[in-house]
Amino acid sequence: MAGCSPRVWSPPPSPPQRVRDPADGPTSTRVLVDRQIFVVDVAGGDKVPRKGGPGVTAADLLVINKTDLAPLVGADLSVMDRDARARRGDLPTVFLSLTEDRAATPVAEWIRGLVAARMPA
């Protein structure tokens, strides 16, 4: 057919995708949760608290987990502690190894304290 241009098929546009940063945590809005606990794995490296992100900076409790692996992956727990304090201010941070404390005592105590505070006197 003279004067007709060939049609080139192109796929329909895909909906916008949100690229999720692991430091964002599972919820990006505090409207959906009463309290947020953000868990960082020491095997991810000692730079995670320094990088910040909403999970590190705003979670009600930051748990730095698997502290027993720090020497194996070259992570410095004192650096993680310093960086977490710098990013979080007065918000609590706990260091935990479930191989050493299967009950996750500091996390359980934090939750019990929240529950007790909500109970009528």
Secondary structure, 3 states (H helix, E strand, C coil): CCCCCCCCCCCCCCCCCCCCCHHHCCCCCHHHCCCCEEEEEHHHCCCHHHHCCHHHHHCCEEEEECHHHHHHHCCCHHHHHHHHHHHHCCCCEEEECCCCCCCCHHHHHHHHHHHHHHCCC
